[in-house]
Amino acid sequence: MPETRYELAVPADSRAALAAGWLMLGLASLIGSGIFSILLVASRTPYFQHVFPLVDFFHVALVVHVDLSVLVWFLALGGVFWSINSSGRFVAVGWTALGLAAAGTAIICVAPFSGRGAAIMSNYVPVLDDALFLAGLVVFLAGFVLLVLRSLAAAPRVGVRIDGAGALRFGLNTAAVAAAMAVIALVWSWLTVPHGLPARGYYDILFWGAGHVVQFTYTLLMLVAWLWLATTCGARMPLTPRVTVLLFGVGLASVFVAPIIYLAWGVTSVEYRKLFTWVMQFGGGLAIVPLGLAVIWGLMRGDAVSASARPLRAALVCSMALFGIGGIIGFTIEGSNVKIPAHYHGSIVGVTLALMGAVYLLLPRLGYREPAPRLATLQPYLYGSGQLLHVIGLVWSGGYGVQRKVAGAAQVLRGTEEIVAMGIMGLGGLVAVAGGLLFLVIVVQAMWRGPAAPRDGMGGGGSTIG
């Protein structure tokens, strides 16, 4: 029986241009996130801190940094995948969605300098309590809604005879369904959340359900990237396409618990909060564990990796390691301490590394140059090791009860061990920032060098999605 190859052809028409547009938005969001990370430091530096219009610009910059590096980056890469996976229908709607998302992102970046919005560190989507920022967020979400609707309406049919490409298409379709369910959850919360709550409580409730559901979108996109990267790296996958489709279906199934939770409990109830946490904690791993093990086995018995595929393998290995560590930490959380950010930093960085690898894979398929092999191989290890140190420092500190969402003297670091642990966290953060900047340099350089030579086959400029 021939081994399954999990890869998609990239269309050589307006869908590729649309995918490239979403990729540029994703890169712009990372650049903006990097700029705000610098402002995070400057806002607490003597003499510079008074330059900013708000007294607590640290938390203001942190809000925008998080939204750009997680929300915009992940959903923009979803736009890349869904544009490639789509039929030729409703392309104009796709461009409208991209335009709205880009406009919303620009407004979000400008809003902090208006000097009026207080930072609210709500879970999943931190916000500024400012009309301009909220308008930008609404515009971005409008673009996301159009993106999801177009992805569902233009989704290609998988058919009865499923091959590796069909399995990946099914996976991307399940990610779009999960995104649609997240939109429904957000609207449901908005219609039912009580008015008159304090701002922090209001936004926590507003984004709680949708924030948990959209995590399934992120992980399904990650699983598609894992399979595609593994195949390109020469892995011999033990999974048949039908089993893979079944696993994607299992990975999606938990999101349909969301309407039941909304119908059974009010959005302010303890049960509502706990059940969404349990759905993500236990339902999220149903497909990830077996599919991840299959990828590991496929890599172990795979062919030698070519020089051009080494960056992809590096991104894949680091992604799986960080995501697995983040998942394990999630089962050790007790109380509200820095183990919680350790958990989601591991998981989120796992998704980010998978998407970085997918960008390296897609650059020549979208008409750009291949990334520089040596630097692109180094970058995932640099970024991943920095984030690993960051996570280790947080877990260590969490064991001593250091609280989350505080900084400076408010952390109350009482002993040498806690100070050392948070120092490791800070060192890891600096290394990770260097890795993130290197990714941007590599990708921008590949795009700046001009179009690649035409290629035949699955990645060629003349290939289309069947």
C-alpha positions as CSV (number, residue, x, y, z in Angstrom):
1,M,0.0,0.0,0.0
2,P,1.5,3.3,-1.1
3,E,2.2,5.8,1.8
4,T,0.0,8.8,2.1
5,R,1.4,12.2,1.3
6,Y,-0.3,15.0,3.2
7,E,0.1,18.1,1.0
8,L,-1.9,20.6,-0.9
9,A,-1.4,22.2,-4.3
10,V,-1.3,26.0,-4.2
11,P,-3.5,27.6,-6.9
12,A,-1.9,29.9,-9.4
13,D,-4.7,32.5,-9.6
14,S,-6.3,35.1,-7.4
15,R,-6.5,32.7,-4.5
16,A,-2.8,32.7,-4.2
17,A,-2.7,36.5,-4.3
18,L,-5.4,36.5,-1.6
19,A,-3.4,34.1,0.5
20,A,-0.3,36.3,0.1
21,G,-2.3,39.3,1.3
22,W,-3.3,37.5,4.5
23,L,0.3,36.4,5.0
24,M,1.4,40.1,4.7
25,L,-1.2,41.0,7.4
26,G,0.1,38.3,9.6
27,L,3.7,39.5,9.2
28,A,2.6,43.1,9.8
29,S,0.9,42.0,13.0
30,L,4.2,40.4,14.2
31,I,6.1,43.6,13.3
32,G,3.6,45.7,15.2
33,S,3.7,43.3,18.1
34,G,7.5,43.6,18.2
35,I,7.3,47.4,18.2
36,F,4.9,47.3,21.1
37,S,7.2,44.9,23.0
38,I,9.9,47.5,22.7
39,L,7.5,50.1,24.0
40,L,6.7,47.8,26.9
41,V,10.3,48.2,28.0
42,A,10.5,52.0,27.2
43,S,7.4,52.7,29.2
44,R,9.1,51.6,32.4
45,T,12.5,53.1,31.6
46,P,13.5,56.3,33.5
47,Y,13.2,59.5,31.5
48,F,11.4,57.7,28.6
49,Q,8.3,56.7,30.6
50,H,7.0,60.3,30.7
51,V,7.0,60.5,26.9
52,F,3.9,58.3,26.7
53,P,0.4,59.8,27.0
54,L,-0.8,57.4,29.7
55,V,0.6,56.8,33.2
56,D,0.3,53.1,32.8
57,F,1.4,52.7,29.2
58,F,3.0,49.3,30.1
59,H,-0.3,47.6,30.3
60,V,-1.7,49.5,27.4
61,A,1.2,48.3,25.2
62,L,0.8,44.8,26.6
63,V,-2.8,44.7,25.4
64,V,-1.9,45.6,21.9
65,H,1.1,43.3,21.9
66,V,-1.0,40.3,22.9
67,D,-3.8,41.0,20.5
68,L,-1.4,41.4,17.5
69,S,0.8,38.4,18.4
70,V,-2.0,36.0,19.0
71,L,-5.4,37.1,17.7
72,V,-4.4,38.9,14.5
73,W,-1.4,36.6,13.7
74,F,-3.3,33.3,14.1
75,L,-6.5,34.4,12.3
76,A,-4.4,36.0,9.5
77,L,-2.6,32.7,9.0
78,G,-6.1,31.0,9.0
79,G,-6.8,33.4,6.1
80,V,-3.8,32.1,4.3
81,F,-4.8,28.4,4.7
82,W,-8.5,29.0,3.9
83,S,-7.7,31.0,0.8
84,I,-5.5,28.2,-0.5
85,N,-8.1,25.7,0.3
86,S,-11.0,27.6,-1.3
87,S,-12.7,27.3,-4.6
88,G,-12.7,30.3,-7.0
89,R,-16.0,31.5,-5.6
90,F,-16.6,34.7,-3.7
91,V,-13.0,35.9,-4.1
92,A,-14.2,39.5,-3.9
93,V,-15.7,38.7,-0.4
94,G,-12.2,37.4,0.6
95,W,-10.6,40.7,-0.4
96,T,-13.2,42.6,1.5
97,A,-12.6,40.5,4.5
98,L,-8.8,41.2,4.2
99,G,-9.4,44.9,3.8
100,L,-11.6,45.1,6.9
101,A,-9.2,43.0,9.0
102,A,-6.2,45.2,7.9
103,A,-8.1,48.4,8.7
104,G,-9.2,47.1,12.1
105,T,-5.6,46.1,12.9
106,A,-4.3,49.5,11.9
107,I,-6.9,51.2,14.2
108,I,-5.9,48.9,17.1
109,C,-2.3,50.0,16.6
110,V,-3.1,53.7,16.6
111,A,-5.6,53.7,19.5
112,P,-3.0,53.5,22.4
113,F,-1.6,56.9,21.3
114,S,-4.9,58.6,21.8
115,G,-4.2,58.5,25.5
116,R,-7.8,57.8,26.6
117,G,-8.2,54.1,27.1
118,A,-7.5,52.2,30.3
119,A,-6.0,48.7,29.8
120,I,-8.3,45.8,30.8
121,M,-6.4,42.5,31.0
122,S,-9.4,40.3,30.2
123,N,-8.8,36.7,29.3
124,Y,-8.3,35.7,25.6
125,V,-8.8,39.2,24.2
126,P,-7.4,42.0,26.4
127,V,-8.8,45.4,25.4
128,L,-8.5,49.1,25.9
129,D,-11.6,50.7,27.3
130,D,-11.6,53.3,24.6
131,A,-14.0,53.9,21.7
132,L,-11.2,54.0,19.0
133,F,-9.7,50.7,20.1
134,L,-13.0,49.0,20.4
135,A,-14.0,50.3,17.0
136,G,-10.8,48.8,15.5
137,L,-11.6,45.5,17.2
138,V,-15.1,45.5,15.8
139,V,-13.8,46.2,12.3
140,F,-11.2,43.4,12.6
141,L,-13.9,41.0,13.8
142,A,-16.2,42.0,10.9
143,G,-13.4,41.0,8.5
144,F,-12.9,37.8,10.4
145,V,-16.6,37.0,10.1
146,L,-16.5,37.6,6.4
147,L,-13.4,35.4,6.1
148,V,-15.1,32.5,7.9
149,L,-18.3,32.9,5.9
150,R,-16.3,32.8,2.6
151,S,-14.3,29.9,3.8
152,L,-17.4,27.9,4.5
153,A,-19.2,28.9,1.3
154,A,-16.1,28.3,-0.9
155,A,-14.9,25.1,0.8
156,P,-14.0,22.5,-1.7
157,R,-15.7,19.1,-1.5
158,V,-13.6,16.3,-0.2
159,G,-15.5,13.5,-2.0
160,V,-15.8,9.8,-1.2
161,R,-12.3,8.7,-2.2
162,I,-10.2,10.6,0.2
163,D,-6.4,11.1,-0.3
164,G,-3.9,13.0,1.7
165,A,-4.9,16.3,0.1
166,G,-8.5,15.6,0.8
167,A,-7.8,14.9,4.4
168,L,-6.0,18.3,4.8
169,R,-8.9,20.0,3.1
170,F,-11.3,18.3,5.6
171,G,-9.0,19.5,8.4
172,L,-9.1,23.1,7.2
173,N,-12.9,22.9,6.8
174,T,-13.2,21.7,10.4
175,A,-11.1,24.7,11.5
176,A,-13.5,27.0,9.6
177,V,-16.5,25.4,11.3
178,A,-14.8,25.8,14.7
179,A,-14.2,29.5,13.9
180,A,-17.9,29.9,12.9
181,M,-18.9,28.4,16.3
182,A,-16.6,30.9,18.0
183,V,-18.4,33.7,16.2
184,I,-21.8,32.3,17.4
185,A,-20.5,32.0,20.9
186,L,-19.3,35.6,20.9
187,V,-22.6,36.9,19.6
188,W,-24.5,34.7,22.2
189,S,-22.3,36.1,25.0
190,W,-22.8,39.7,23.8
191,L,-26.6,39.3,23.8
192,T,-26.8,37.7,27.3
193,V,-24.0,39.4,29.3
194,P,-25.6,41.6,32.0
195,H,-25.1,45.4,31.6
196,G,-23.6,47.4,34.5
197,L,-20.8,45.0,35.3
198,P,-17.3,46.4,35.9
199,A,-15.3,46.6,32.7
200,R,-13.0,43.7,33.6
201,G,-15.9,41.4,34.5
202,Y,-17.8,42.4,31.4
203,Y,-15.0,41.7,28.9
204,D,-14.0,38.5,30.7
205,I,-17.5,37.1,30.3
206,L,-17.9,38.5,26.7
207,F,-14.8,36.6,25.4
208,W,-14.8,33.6,27.7
209,G,-16.9,31.2,25.6
210,A,-15.7,32.3,22.2
211,G,-12.1,32.4,23.5
212,H,-12.2,28.8,24.5
213,V,-13.9,27.7,21.2
214,V,-11.5,29.5,18.9
215,Q,-8.6,27.6,20.5
216,F,-10.0,24.6,18.6
217,T,-9.5,26.6,15.3
218,Y,-5.9,27.3,16.2
219,T,-5.1,23.6,17.1
220,L,-6.8,22.3,14.0
221,L,-4.8,24.7,11.8
222,M,-1.7,23.5,13.7
223,L,-2.5,19.8,13.0
224,V,-2.9,20.6,9.3
225,A,0.5,22.3,9.4
226,W,2.1,19.3,11.3
227,L,0.9,16.8,8.7
228,W,2.0,19.0,5.7
229,L,5.4,19.8,7.3
230,A,6.0,16.1,8.2
231,T,5.3,14.9,4.6
232,T,7.6,17.6,3.2
233,C,10.3,16.5,5.6
234,G,10.1,12.9,4.3
235,A,8.1,11.4,7.2
236,R,6.4,8.0,6.5
237,M,3.0,8.6,8.0
238,P,1.3,5.5,9.4
239,L,-2.2,7.2,9.2
240,T,-4.5,6.5,6.3
241,P,-6.5,9.5,5.0
242,R,-9.7,8.1,6.4
243,V,-8.3,7.7,9.9
244,T,-6.9,11.3,9.7
245,V,-10.3,12.6,8.7
246,L,-11.8,10.8,11.7
247,L,-9.3,12.4,14.0
248,F,-10.1,15.9,12.6
249,G,-13.7,15.1,13.2
250,V,-13.0,14.1,16.8
251,G,-11.0,17.3,17.2
252,L,-13.9,19.3,16.1
253,A,-16.6,17.5,18.0
254,S,-16.1,19.3,21.4
255,V,-17.0,22.7,20.0
256,F,-20.6,21.5,19.6
257,V,-20.8,21.3,23.4
258,A,-20.8,25.1,23.4
259,P,-24.5,25.7,22.6
260,I,-25.5,23.2,25.3
261,I,-23.4,25.1,27.9
262,Y,-25.1,28.4,26.8
263,L,-28.6,26.9,27.0
264,A,-28.0,25.2,30.3
265,W,-26.2,27.9,32.3
266,G,-26.1,31.6,32.4
267,V,-22.9,33.3,31.3
268,T,-22.2,34.6,34.8
269,S,-22.4,31.2,36.5
270,V,-19.6,29.2,37.9
271,E,-20.7,26.1,35.9
272,Y,-20.4,28.1,32.6
273,R,-16.8,29.0,33.3
274,K,-15.8,25.6,34.5
275,L,-17.4,23.7,31.7
276,F,-15.7,25.7,29.0
277,T,-12.4,25.1,30.7
278,W,-13.0,21.4,30.9
279,V,-14.1,21.3,27.2
280,M,-10.8,22.8,26.1
281,Q,-8.7,20.9,28.7
282,F,-10.0,17.4,27.9
283,G,-11.7,17.8,24.5
284,G,-8.7,19.5,22.9
285,G,-6.4,16.6,23.3
286,L,-8.7,13.9,21.8
287,A,-7.2,14.4,18.3
288,I,-3.9,16.0,19.1
289,V,-2.4,13.1,21.1
290,P,-2.9,10.3,18.5
291,L,-2.1,12.5,15.5
292,G,1.0,13.9,17.3
293,L,2.2,10.4,18.1
294,A,1.7,9.4,14.4
295,V,3.7,12.3,13.3
296,I,6.5,11.4,15.7
297,W,6.5,7.8,14.5
298,G,6.5,8.9,10.8
299,L,9.5,11.2,11.4
300,M,11.4,8.4,13.2
301,R,11.0,6.0,10.3
302,G,11.2,8.7,7.6
303,D,13.8,9.5,4.9
304,A,16.9,11.7,5.4
305,V,16.0,15.4,5.4
306,S,17.2,17.5,2.6
307,A,18.9,20.9,3.3
308,S,15.8,22.8,2.0
309,A,13.5,20.8,4.4
310,R,15.6,21.2,7.5
311,P,13.9,24.5,8.5
312,L,10.5,22.7,8.2
313,R,11.7,19.8,10.4
314,A,13.1,22.3,13.0
315,A,9.8,24.2,13.1
316,L,7.8,20.9,13.4
317,V,9.9,19.4,16.2
318,C,10.0,22.6,18.2
319,S,6.3,23.1,17.7
320,M,5.4,19.6,19.0
321,A,7.8,19.9,21.9
322,L,6.5,23.3,23.1
323,F,2.8,22.3,22.6
324,G,3.3,19.1,24.5
325,I,5.0,20.8,27.4
326,G,2.2,23.4,27.5
327,G,-0.4,20.7,27.6
328,I,1.3,18.8,30.4
329,I,1.6,22.0,32.5
330,G,-2.1,22.6,32.0
331,F,-2.9,19.6,34.1
332,T,-0.8,20.9,37.0
333,I,-2.5,24.2,37.5
334,E,-4.0,25.0,40.9
335,G,-5.1,28.5,41.7
336,S,-4.3,31.7,39.9
337,N,-0.5,31.9,39.5
338,V,2.0,32.1,36.7
339,K,1.6,28.4,35.9
340,I,-1.4,29.6,33.9
341,P,0.7,31.8,31.5
342,A,3.3,29.0,31.4
343,H,0.6,26.7,30.1
344,Y,-0.7,29.0,27.4
345,H,2.7,30.3,26.4
346,G,3.8,26.7,25.7
347,S,0.6,25.9,23.8
348,I,0.4,29.2,21.9
349,V,4.1,29.1,21.0
350,G,3.5,25.5,19.7
351,V,0.9,26.8,17.3
352,T,3.1,29.8,16.4
353,L,6.0,27.6,15.5
354,A,3.9,25.3,13.4
355,L,2.6,28.4,11.5
356,M,6.1,29.7,11.1
357,G,7.1,26.4,9.5
358,A,4.1,26.6,7.3
359,V,5.2,30.1,6.2
360,Y,8.6,28.7,5.2
361,L,6.9,25.9,3.3
362,L,4.5,28.3,1.5
363,L,6.9,31.1,0.5
364,P,8.1,29.4,-2.7
365,R,4.7,28.0,-3.5
366,L,3.2,31.6,-3.3
367,G,5.9,32.8,-5.8
368,Y,8.6,34.0,-3.4
369,R,12.1,32.8,-2.8
370,E,12.9,30.0,-0.4
371,P,14.0,31.2,3.0
372,A,17.8,31.1,3.7
373,P,18.3,27.4,4.8
374,R,20.8,27.9,7.6
375,L,19.1,30.9,9.3
376,A,15.7,29.3,8.8
377,T,16.9,26.1,10.5
378,L,18.4,28.1,13.4
379,Q,15.4,30.3,14.0
380,P,12.9,27.7,15.3
381,Y,15.5,26.4,17.8
382,L,16.3,29.9,18.9
383,Y,12.7,31.0,19.3
384,G,11.7,27.6,20.8
385,S,14.5,27.5,23.3
386,G,13.8,31.0,24.5
387,Q,10.2,30.2,25.0
388,L,11.1,27.0,26.8
389,L,13.3,29.0,29.3
390,H,10.4,31.5,29.6
391,V,8.0,28.6,30.4
392,I,10.4,26.9,32.9
393,G,10.8,30.2,34.7
394,L,7.1,30.7,35.0
395,V,6.4,27.1,36.2
396,W,9.2,27.4,38.8
397,S,7.8,30.7,40.0
398,G,4.2,29.3,40.0
399,G,5.4,26.6,42.4
400,Y,6.2,29.4,44.9
401,G,2.8,31.1,44.3
402,V,3.9,34.1,42.2
403,Q,0.7,35.6,40.9
404,R,-0.2,36.2,37.3
405,K,-0.9,39.5,35.6
406,V,1.3,41.5,37.9
407,A,4.7,43.1,37.4
408,G,7.4,44.9,39.3
409,A,7.0,45.2,43.1
410,A,3.5,43.8,42.8
411,Q,4.9,40.3,42.1
412,V,6.2,40.2,45.7
413,L,9.3,38.0,45.0
414,R,10.2,36.9,48.5
415,G,13.1,34.5,48.1
416,T,16.2,33.9,46.0
417,E,14.6,31.0,44.2
418,E,11.7,33.1,43.0
419,I,14.0,35.9,41.8
420,V,16.2,33.3,40.0
421,A,13.1,31.7,38.4
422,M,11.7,35.0,37.1
423,G,15.2,35.9,35.9
424,I,15.2,32.7,33.8
425,M,11.8,33.7,32.5
426,G,13.1,37.2,31.5
427,L,16.2,35.7,29.8
428,G,14.1,33.3,27.9
429,G,11.8,36.1,26.8
430,L,14.8,38.0,25.4
431,V,16.0,34.9,23.5
432,A,12.5,34.4,22.1
433,V,12.3,38.0,21.0
434,A,15.5,37.5,19.1
435,G,14.1,34.4,17.5
436,G,10.9,36.2,16.5
437,L,12.8,39.1,15.0
438,L,15.0,36.6,13.0
439,F,11.8,35.0,11.6
440,L,10.7,38.4,10.3
441,V,14.1,39.1,8.8
442,I,14.2,35.7,7.0
443,V,10.6,36.0,5.6
444,V,10.9,39.7,4.6
445,Q,14.2,38.9,2.9
446,A,12.7,36.0,0.9
447,M,9.8,38.1,-0.2
448,W,12.0,41.2,-1.0
449,R,14.3,39.2,-3.3
450,G,11.6,38.8,-5.9
451,P,9.6,36.0,-7.4
452,A,10.9,32.4,-7.4
453,A,11.5,30.4,-10.5
454,P,8.5,28.4,-11.6
455,R,8.2,24.9,-10.0
456,D,6.3,21.8,-11.2
457,G,4.3,19.4,-9.0
458,M,2.6,20.0,-5.8
459,G,4.2,23.3,-5.1
460,G,4.4,24.6,-8.6
461,G,3.1,27.8,-9.9
462,G,0.8,26.0,-12.4
463,S,-0.8,23.6,-10.0
464,T,-4.3,24.1,-8.7
465,I,-6.5,22.6,-6.1
466,G,-8.6,19.9,-7.5
